[in-house]
Amino acid sequence: MAGGAPDALRARADPLSGIPMRDAGLVEDEPSLDRVLAHSLEVTHSGAGFIRVLTRDRDHLELVAARRASAPASAAWAGPPVIPVHGNLIGAVVERGRPKISEDAGADPDGIEPGIDPPLRSFLGVPLHLGDALIGVLAVANKRSRYTPADEHLLTAFADHAAVAIDNGRLRRCQRVADDSRRRLYSELLAVTETERRCIADDIHDDVMQRLTAVELCLQRLRARIPRGPERELLEDVSAMVTKTDDALRLLLFDLRPPAMDLPGGLCSAIRTRLRMLERETGIRCELGAAPDEDVPPAVARTVLRVLQEGLINAANHSGASHLEVTLARRDRGLLARVQDDGRGFSVDAGRSPGHLGLTLARERIDLAGGWFRLESEIGAGTAVEFWVPVDPG
C-alpha cells in the first residue's frame, strides 16, 4: 500500500464491515492478495497492478494492494491511497459494473487516475464481486501489446480469488474485533465481580463473623456455669454447630477473597490453603503436584483459582473421591491447570455432568479469558477438569 497518506484518508472504513482499513492491516494480514496480483501480472504480461475497494460511502476507492512486475515485491505502485469513483478509469469499472480495456489510458474519455507512478499507458480493469455485491476493482496496466478478451477472462478469474481473500480478511478482522470486545468485557466483568466479592467478604468478616465470635464467648461462659447433664450436652451440640458454621464461613471468605492472591507466589499459596481446607472439611486427600515457580499476573491468577475452586467443589460434592490432585504448568505462553480425582466418574457422552451449572460457568469464564476448557471422565475412572488461559501477550 502506498505510504505517506493522511490519517483521515487511510482510516476510511472498510466497505464490507465499517472497520477502518488502517487498523485492519489488510495487506499484511492477507498475503494472498499480493499473490493474486503477482499471478495477474504474469498471465497478462502487465507492468503493474493494483486492487482497490469501495469505501463505506461507495463514493471512493481505497488502495489495498499494489505491485510492479519489474520491481521487488515490497515496491508498491505509487498512487493516491484514496480516489473518487467518478472521473477516472478505475471508477468507470465500478460505475458500469463491467470490465474496461483502454489502449491509451492517458487519452481515455473516462479520465485517468491522478498521481500514478509509473503513469498508465494501457489498462485492463475488472470488477470485484462478493456474491451480488460489487466491492472494488482488480486492474492491471502497461502491457506491451494489446489487452485481449482472454486477458479479461483470466483477470476476472483472479478477481474472484481476490474477492474471497478480501472477505476472509474481513471475517478475520471481525473476529479480532469480537475477541477484543470479549476480552474487554471479561476484564470489566472480572473487576466488578472481584469488587463485589471483596465487599461481601468484608461484610461477612466485620459483621457475621464478629457476631459468631460473640456467640462462642457466650457459650463458653455458659459451659462454665452448667454442670454435666442433658443441658450441658445440648450446649455442646450448639457449640459444635457454631464451630461448623464458623468453619463454613471462613471457607466462604477464602473463596470470596483469598488473602494472599496479590502477593508473590500468591496463586500456589492460595491453592495449597484451599486444598488444606477442603481436606479438613471432606477427608479427601488433596495435593498440589507440579506447579510453576514464577508468578503469574493477578488477574490470571484469580481466573485460574476461581475455575480450580469450581473443579474442587464439584469433586467434593459429586465424585465420591478419596484423593485429588491439582497440577499447574506453563504451556504455550499460558498456564495449564488440571484437577484430577479418583472418584466414581460419569459418562461425558451422556451430556450432563454432576455440578454441570458450575462447570458451565467455569467454561464460560475461561472462554472469556481467551483460553480453552476440557472435561474428561469415565465411569469408575474418575474425573479431570483441565483448562488453559493465556498469560503472556502475543
Stockholm file with secondary structure:
# STOCKHOLM 1.0

chainA/1-394         MAGGAPDALRARADPLSGIPMRDAGLVEDEPSLDRVLAHSLEVTHSGAGFIRVLTRDRDHLELVAARRASAPASAAWAGPPVIPVHGNLIGAVVERGRPKISEDAGADPDGIEPGIDPPLRSFLGVPLHLGDALIGVLAVANKRSRYTPADEHLLTAFADHAAVAIDNGRLRRCQRVADDSRRRLYSELLAVTETERRCIADDIHDDVMQRLTAVELCLQRLRARIPRGPERELLEDVSAMVTKTDDALRLLLFDLRPPAMDLPGGLCSAIRTRLRMLERETGIRCELGAAPDEDVPPAVARTVLRVLQEGLINAANHSGASHLEVTLARRDRGLLARVQDDGRGFSVDAGRSPGHLGLTLARERIDLAGGWFRLESEIGAGTAVEFWVPVDPG
#=GR chainA/1-394 SS CCSCCCHHHHTCBCTTTCCBHHHHTHHHHCHHHHHHHHHHHHHHTCSEEEEEEECTTSSEEEEEEEEETTSCTTCCCBCCSEEESTTSHHHHHHHHTSCEEESCGGGCTTCCCTTCBSCCSSEEEEEEEETTEEEEEEEEECCSSCCCHHHHHHHHHHHHHHHHHHHHHHHHHHHHHHHHHHHHHHHHHHHHHHHHHHHHHHHIIIIIHHHHHHHHHHHHHHHHHSCSSHHHHHHHHHHHHHHHHHHHHHHHHHHHSCTTTTSTTHHHHHHHHHHHHHHHHHCCEEEECSCCSSCCCHHHHHHHHHHHHHHHHHIIIIICCSEEEEEEEEETTEEEEEEEECSCCCCGGGSCCTTHHHHHHHHHHHHHTTCEEEEEECTTSCEEEEEEEECSCC
#=GC SS_cons         CCSCCCHHHHTCBCTTTCCBHHHHTHHHHCHHHHHHHHHHHHHHTCSEEEEEEECTTSSEEEEEEEEETTSCTTCCCBCCSEEESTTSHHHHHHHHTSCEEESCGGGCTTCCCTTCBSCCSSEEEEEEEETTEEEEEEEEECCSSCCCHHHHHHHHHHHHHHHHHHHHHHHHHHHHHHHHHHHHHHHHHHHHHHHHHHHHHHHIIIIIHHHHHHHHHHHHHHHHHSCSSHHHHHHHHHHHHHHHHHHHHHHHHHHHSCTTTTSTTHHHHHHHHHHHHHHHHHCCEEEECSCCSSCCCHHHHHHHHHHHHHHHHHIIIIICCSEEEEEEEEETTEEEEEEEECSCCCCGGGSCCTTHHHHHHHHHHHHHTTCEEEEEECTTSCEEEEEEEECSCC
//
